[in-house]
Amino acid sequence: MPLYHYRAKDRQGRSIAATIEAEDIRSAARILREKGYFISELKEPGKGLQAEVSIPALERGPSLKDVAIFSRQLATMLSAGLPIVQAIAILERQTENKKFKEMLKEIRTDVEGGATFSDSLEKHKVFSRLYVNLVRAGETSGTLDSVLDRLATFLEKDLELRGKIKSAMTYPVIVLVFAFIITYFLMVGIVPMFASILTDLGSELPMLTRVLIIIADFLKNGVLYIIGFSLLVYFGYRYYYNTERGRRVIDNLKLRMPVFGNLNKKSAIARFSRTFGLLVSSGVNVIEAMDITRGTAGNAIVEDILGETKEAIQVGEPIHSTLLRYPQVFPPMVSSMIAIGEETGALDTMLQKVADFYEREVDEAVTSLTAAIEPIMIIVLGAIVGAIVAGMFLPLFQIIGTLSAG
């Protein structure tokens, strides 16, 4: 059915600007009047050059931030006593992301048709298994507003954690890119000019200068080879990582690599503790909670450990007994605090404390890493530029010395 744009006012005098699906423009007007709207404008979408250009591949889908904001706003409206259909309709109207707006419309239609909120969410990939199960637990217990509030807090903390790790990784990459650009400019633009001058003078070139000239020639004439090799490495990495063995090997390296390995390990522990604690505190049974947490780990090694932990729980073993066997991933402090939580019946509280501790650790690690990387990058960049300058001026000094002696 065609889509019609309209502007109207409801019975309370509030202005509404949205779209409606109908067989024709008369049907659209009738539907709006039945809803009690006073129509000020109703028109078909533009056609030809006046039509709104929409390229699905370039339209941004809903992000984790969009889901976090949606959860927070929906929790606020539900706690204020608004019916869930009305709350979703309000969020649908005010959301700017077109794909998310369409998604909310489908969810609202499903709920109006008698489906549960969790079943409606399950149809859309943007809502993870963790999200859907927590909403289902909230519906069952009658605490959907508080569950959504906790989900919003969880997603906000997850976004913050990802942002910190991203900032730690982004800084050295940016510096390396600039270092490569500067080096490329010097090697392709400056070195060949000096090389031609030195060749014309006919002096014997030092080893450093000869090496620089060879590298400069390769960079100047082998651009296609460099691009081809880079693409080969990138796609080769993607292919290998998508294999079961490759993912385990690379994820293991991510946990063991110097500096960044420790950061990855701490963020994995923080994510595990926060996710598992949220599920347990929301009433999800421990086995299902562990299975869902395993799916959100993001690291094959951690997933294997949590899978083994789930199997141990099923045969009656405590959670901490399995984690104790992997101190290289889960430090003894984590296992000990989980053990205390299991003994005292306050597992969710202990897990939240572990999450808070390791999120602070990640924050401190990122700050220290950024502070340490800056001087290292300056030294490396200075050494590269210094080597190029030395390679170019050293033979000049030799020529000047020879001429002076003559």
C-alpha positions as CSV (number, residue, x, y, z in Angstrom):
1,M,0.0,0.0,0.0
2,P,1.2,3.6,-0.7
3,L,2.5,5.8,2.1
4,Y,1.1,9.2,2.7
5,H,2.6,12.1,4.7
6,Y,0.3,14.1,7.0
7,R,0.3,16.9,9.5
8,A,-2.5,16.9,12.1
9,K,-3.6,17.7,15.6
10,D,-5.0,15.3,18.1
11,R,-7.8,15.9,20.6
12,Q,-5.4,17.4,23.1
13,G,-4.2,19.9,20.5
14,R,-0.7,18.3,20.0
15,S,0.8,18.6,16.6
16,I,1.7,15.4,14.8
17,A,3.8,14.9,11.6
18,A,4.1,11.4,10.4
19,T,3.2,8.9,7.7
20,I,0.3,6.5,7.2
21,E,-0.3,3.5,4.9
22,A,-3.6,3.3,3.1
23,E,-5.1,2.1,-0.2
24,D,-5.7,5.7,-1.4
25,I,-5.7,9.3,-0.1
26,R,-9.4,9.1,0.9
27,S,-8.8,6.0,3.0
28,A,-5.9,7.7,4.7
29,A,-8.0,10.7,5.6
30,R,-10.8,8.4,6.9
31,I,-8.4,6.5,9.1
32,L,-6.9,9.7,10.6
33,R,-10.4,11.1,11.3
34,E,-11.4,7.9,13.0
35,K,-8.4,8.3,15.3
36,G,-9.7,11.8,16.2
37,Y,-7.1,13.7,14.3
38,F,-7.8,17.2,12.7
39,I,-5.9,17.0,9.4
40,S,-4.0,20.1,8.2
41,E,-2.1,18.5,5.4
42,L,-2.2,15.1,3.7
43,K,-0.2,14.3,0.6
44,E,1.4,11.6,-1.4
45,P,5.2,11.2,-1.3
46,G,7.0,13.2,-4.0
47,K,7.6,11.5,-7.4
48,G,10.4,11.9,-9.9
49,L,12.9,14.6,-9.0
50,Q,10.8,15.7,-6.0
51,A,10.9,12.2,-4.5
52,E,13.0,11.7,-1.4
53,V,16.2,9.8,-2.4
54,S,16.7,6.7,-0.2
55,I,19.6,4.4,-0.7
56,P,19.1,1.4,1.7
57,A,22.8,0.5,1.7
58,L,23.7,3.9,2.9
59,E,21.0,4.2,5.6
60,R,22.3,3.7,9.1
61,G,20.6,1.0,11.1
62,P,19.9,1.3,14.8
63,S,23.1,1.3,16.9
64,L,23.7,0.1,20.4
65,K,23.4,3.7,21.5
66,D,19.9,3.9,19.9
67,V,18.9,0.8,21.8
68,A,20.2,2.1,25.1
69,I,18.3,5.4,24.7
70,F,15.2,3.5,23.7
71,S,15.5,1.3,26.8
72,R,16.0,4.3,29.1
73,Q,13.0,6.3,27.7
74,L,10.7,3.3,27.6
75,A,11.5,2.4,31.2
76,T,10.8,6.0,32.3
77,M,7.4,6.0,30.5
78,L,6.4,2.6,31.8
79,S,7.3,3.6,35.4
80,A,5.1,6.7,35.0
81,G,2.2,4.4,34.2
82,L,1.9,4.7,30.4
83,P,0.6,1.6,28.5
84,I,3.4,-0.1,26.6
85,V,1.7,0.4,23.2
86,Q,1.3,4.2,23.8
87,A,4.9,4.4,25.0
88,I,6.3,2.6,21.9
89,A,4.1,4.9,19.7
90,I,5.6,8.0,21.3
91,L,9.2,6.7,20.8
92,E,8.3,5.7,17.2
93,R,7.3,9.3,16.4
94,Q,10.3,11.0,18.0
95,T,13.0,8.6,16.7
96,E,15.1,10.1,13.8
97,N,16.6,6.9,12.5
98,K,14.3,5.7,9.7
99,K,15.2,2.0,10.1
100,F,14.6,2.1,13.8
101,K,11.3,3.9,13.3
102,E,10.1,1.2,11.0
103,M,11.3,-1.4,13.5
104,L,9.4,0.2,16.3
105,K,6.3,0.4,14.1
106,E,6.5,-3.3,13.5
107,I,7.0,-4.0,17.3
108,R,4.0,-1.7,18.2
109,T,1.8,-3.5,15.6
110,D,2.8,-6.9,16.9
111,V,2.0,-5.9,20.5
112,E,-1.3,-4.4,19.5
113,G,-2.1,-7.7,17.8
114,G,-1.6,-9.6,21.0
115,A,2.1,-10.7,20.9
116,T,4.2,-10.2,24.0
117,F,6.8,-7.4,23.9
118,S,9.7,-9.9,24.2
119,D,8.4,-12.0,21.2
120,S,8.1,-8.8,19.2
121,L,11.7,-7.8,20.0
122,E,13.0,-11.3,19.1
123,K,12.1,-10.8,15.4
124,H,14.8,-8.0,15.1
125,K,18.5,-8.8,15.2
126,V,19.4,-5.5,16.9
127,F,17.9,-6.8,20.1
128,S,20.3,-9.5,21.4
129,R,19.4,-12.7,23.0
130,L,20.5,-11.2,26.3
131,Y,18.1,-8.2,25.8
132,V,15.1,-10.4,24.8
133,N,15.5,-12.9,27.7
134,L,15.8,-10.1,30.3
135,V,12.6,-8.4,28.9
136,R,10.8,-11.8,29.0
137,A,11.9,-12.2,32.6
138,G,10.6,-8.7,33.4
139,E,7.3,-9.5,31.8
140,T,6.9,-12.7,33.8
141,S,7.8,-11.0,37.1
142,G,5.8,-7.8,36.4
143,T,8.9,-5.7,36.7
144,L,9.4,-4.7,33.1
145,D,10.1,-1.1,33.8
146,S,12.9,-1.8,36.3
147,V,14.4,-4.5,34.0
148,L,14.5,-2.0,31.1
149,D,16.1,0.6,33.4
150,R,18.8,-2.0,34.4
151,L,19.2,-2.9,30.7
152,A,19.7,0.8,29.8
153,T,22.4,1.1,32.5
154,F,24.1,-2.1,31.3
155,L,24.1,-0.9,27.7
156,E,25.4,2.5,28.7
157,K,28.3,0.9,30.7
158,D,29.0,-1.4,27.8
159,L,29.2,1.5,25.4
160,E,31.5,3.4,27.8
161,L,33.8,0.3,28.1
162,R,33.9,-0.1,24.3
163,G,34.6,3.6,23.9
164,K,37.6,3.4,26.3
165,I,39.1,0.4,24.5
166,K,38.5,2.0,21.1
167,S,40.2,5.2,22.2
168,A,43.2,3.2,23.4
169,M,43.5,1.4,20.1
170,T,42.7,4.5,17.9
171,Y,45.5,6.8,19.2
172,P,48.5,4.6,18.1
173,V,46.8,3.8,14.8
174,I,46.3,7.5,14.0
175,V,50.0,8.2,14.9
176,L,51.2,5.3,12.8
177,V,49.2,6.5,9.8
178,F,50.6,10.0,10.1
179,A,54.1,8.5,10.5
180,F,53.6,6.4,7.4
181,I,52.4,9.4,5.4
182,I,55.4,11.6,6.5
183,T,57.8,8.7,5.8
184,Y,56.3,8.1,2.4
185,F,56.5,11.8,1.4
186,L,60.2,11.9,2.5
187,M,61.1,8.7,0.8
188,V,59.2,9.4,-2.5
189,G,59.7,13.2,-2.7
190,I,62.9,14.1,-1.0
191,V,65.2,11.0,-1.1
192,P,65.1,10.6,-5.0
193,M,66.0,14.3,-5.3
194,F,69.1,13.9,-3.1
195,A,69.9,10.6,-4.7
196,S,70.2,12.2,-8.2
197,I,72.4,15.0,-6.8
198,L,74.7,12.5,-5.0
199,T,74.9,10.3,-8.2
200,D,75.9,13.3,-10.3
201,L,78.7,14.1,-7.9
202,G,80.0,10.6,-8.4
203,S,80.9,9.9,-4.8
204,E,80.7,6.4,-3.1
205,L,77.4,6.2,-1.1
206,P,77.3,4.9,2.5
207,M,75.3,1.7,3.1
208,L,72.5,3.6,4.9
209,T,72.1,5.9,1.9
210,R,72.0,3.0,-0.6
211,V,69.4,1.2,1.5
212,L,67.2,4.4,1.6
213,I,67.5,4.7,-2.2
214,I,66.4,1.1,-2.7
215,I,63.4,1.6,-0.4
216,A,62.5,4.9,-2.0
217,D,62.5,3.2,-5.5
218,F,60.3,0.4,-4.3
219,L,57.8,2.8,-2.6
220,K,57.7,4.9,-5.8
221,N,57.4,2.1,-8.3
222,G,55.7,-0.6,-6.3
223,V,52.6,1.1,-5.0
224,L,50.3,-1.5,-6.6
225,Y,52.4,-4.3,-5.0
226,I,52.0,-2.7,-1.6
227,I,48.2,-2.2,-2.0
228,G,47.9,-5.8,-3.4
229,F,49.9,-7.2,-0.5
230,S,47.9,-5.2,2.1
231,L,44.6,-6.4,0.6
232,L,45.9,-10.0,0.6
233,V,46.9,-9.8,4.3
234,Y,43.5,-8.2,5.2
235,F,41.3,-10.7,3.4
236,G,43.6,-13.6,4.5
237,Y,43.2,-12.5,8.1
238,R,39.4,-12.3,7.7
239,Y,39.2,-15.7,6.1
240,Y,41.5,-17.3,8.8
241,Y,39.6,-15.6,11.6
242,N,36.3,-16.9,10.3
243,T,37.6,-20.5,10.7
244,E,37.1,-22.2,14.1
245,R,40.8,-22.8,14.5
246,G,41.8,-19.3,13.3
247,R,39.4,-17.6,15.7
248,R,40.8,-19.5,18.7
249,V,44.4,-18.8,17.7
250,I,43.9,-15.1,17.1
251,D,41.7,-14.6,20.2
252,N,44.3,-16.4,22.3
253,L,46.9,-14.0,20.9
254,K,44.6,-11.1,21.8
255,L,44.7,-12.2,25.5
256,R,48.5,-12.9,25.5
257,M,49.9,-10.0,23.5
258,P,52.0,-7.4,25.4
259,V,50.2,-4.4,26.8
260,F,46.9,-4.8,24.8
261,G,46.5,-8.4,26.1
262,N,46.0,-7.3,29.6
263,L,43.5,-4.7,28.5
264,N,41.5,-7.2,26.5
265,K,41.5,-9.6,29.5
266,K,40.2,-7.0,31.9
267,S,37.5,-5.8,29.6
268,A,36.4,-9.5,29.0
269,I,36.2,-10.1,32.8
270,A,34.2,-6.8,33.2
271,R,31.8,-7.7,30.4
272,F,31.3,-11.3,31.8
273,S,30.7,-10.1,35.3
274,R,28.3,-7.3,34.3
275,T,26.3,-9.5,31.9
276,F,26.1,-12.6,34.1
277,G,25.3,-10.4,37.2
278,L,22.5,-8.6,35.4
279,L,20.9,-11.9,34.2
280,V,21.0,-13.5,37.6
281,S,19.6,-10.4,39.4
282,S,16.8,-10.3,36.9
283,G,15.6,-13.8,37.7
284,V,17.1,-15.8,34.8
285,N,18.2,-19.2,35.9
286,V,22.0,-19.7,36.3
287,I,22.4,-22.2,33.5
288,E,20.6,-20.1,30.9
289,A,22.3,-17.0,32.2
290,M,25.7,-18.6,31.7
291,D,24.7,-19.7,28.2
292,I,23.6,-16.2,27.2
293,T,26.7,-14.7,28.8
294,R,28.9,-17.1,26.8
295,G,27.3,-15.8,23.6
296,T,28.2,-12.2,24.5
297,A,31.9,-12.9,25.5
298,G,33.3,-11.8,22.1
299,N,36.4,-14.1,22.6
300,A,36.6,-17.7,21.6
301,I,38.9,-18.6,24.6
302,V,36.5,-17.0,27.1
303,E,33.5,-18.7,25.4
304,D,35.2,-22.1,25.8
305,I,35.8,-21.5,29.5
306,L,32.2,-20.4,30.0
307,G,30.9,-23.3,28.0
308,E,32.8,-25.7,30.3
309,T,31.5,-23.8,33.3
310,K,27.9,-24.2,32.1
311,E,28.5,-28.0,31.8
312,A,30.0,-28.1,35.3
313,I,26.9,-26.3,36.7
314,Q,24.6,-28.8,35.1
315,V,26.3,-31.7,37.0
316,G,26.1,-29.7,40.3
317,E,29.6,-28.1,40.5
318,P,29.9,-24.5,41.7
319,I,30.7,-21.8,39.2
320,H,34.1,-20.8,40.7
321,S,35.5,-24.4,40.5
322,T,35.8,-24.2,36.7
323,L,37.1,-20.6,36.7
324,L,39.9,-21.6,39.2
325,R,41.4,-23.9,36.5
326,Y,42.0,-20.9,34.2
327,P,43.9,-18.3,36.3
328,Q,45.6,-16.9,33.1
329,V,42.1,-15.6,32.0
330,F,40.1,-15.3,35.3
331,P,42.5,-14.2,38.1
332,P,42.0,-15.9,41.6
333,M,40.4,-12.7,42.9
334,V,37.4,-13.2,40.5
335,S,37.0,-16.9,41.4
336,S,37.2,-16.1,45.1
337,M,34.6,-13.3,45.0
338,I,32.2,-15.6,43.0
339,A,32.8,-18.4,45.5
340,I,31.8,-16.0,48.3
341,G,28.8,-14.9,46.4
342,E,27.7,-18.5,45.9
343,E,28.1,-19.3,49.6
344,T,26.3,-16.2,50.9
345,G,23.5,-16.2,48.2
346,A,24.7,-12.8,47.0
347,L,26.2,-13.9,43.6
348,D,24.7,-11.0,41.6
349,T,26.0,-8.4,44.1
350,M,29.5,-9.9,44.0
351,L,29.5,-10.0,40.2
352,Q,28.5,-6.3,40.0
353,K,31.4,-5.5,42.4
354,V,33.8,-7.5,40.2
355,A,32.5,-5.6,37.1
356,D,32.9,-2.2,38.8
357,F,36.5,-3.1,39.9
358,Y,37.6,-4.3,36.4
359,E,35.9,-1.4,34.6
360,R,38.0,0.9,36.8
361,E,41.1,-1.2,35.9
362,V,40.3,-0.8,32.2
363,D,40.0,3.0,32.7
364,E,43.3,3.2,34.5
365,A,45.0,0.9,31.9
366,V,43.7,3.0,29.0
367,T,45.0,6.2,30.7
368,S,48.4,4.6,31.4
369,L,48.6,3.1,27.9
370,T,47.8,6.5,26.2
371,A,50.4,8.2,28.4
372,A,53.1,5.5,27.5
373,I,52.4,5.3,23.8
374,E,52.8,9.0,23.1
375,P,56.5,9.3,23.9
376,I,57.2,5.9,22.3
377,M,55.5,7.0,19.0
378,I,57.5,10.3,19.1
379,I,60.7,8.4,19.6
380,V,59.9,6.0,16.7
381,L,58.9,8.8,14.4
382,G,62.0,10.8,15.3
383,A,64.2,7.8,14.7
384,I,62.7,7.2,11.2
385,V,63.0,10.9,10.2
386,G,66.5,11.0,11.7
387,A,67.6,7.9,9.8
388,I,66.4,9.5,6.5
389,V,68.1,12.8,7.2
390,A,71.3,11.0,8.2
391,G,71.2,8.9,5.1
392,M,70.9,11.9,2.9
393,F,73.3,14.3,4.6
394,L,76.1,11.8,5.5
395,P,77.4,11.5,1.9
396,L,77.2,15.3,1.6
397,F,79.4,15.7,4.6
398,Q,81.9,13.2,3.2
399,I,82.0,15.1,-0.1
400,I,82.5,18.5,1.7
401,G,85.3,16.8,3.8
402,T,87.0,15.5,0.6
403,L,86.8,18.8,-1.1
404,S,88.2,20.6,1.9
405,A,91.1,18.2,2.2
406,G,91.8,18.6,-1.5
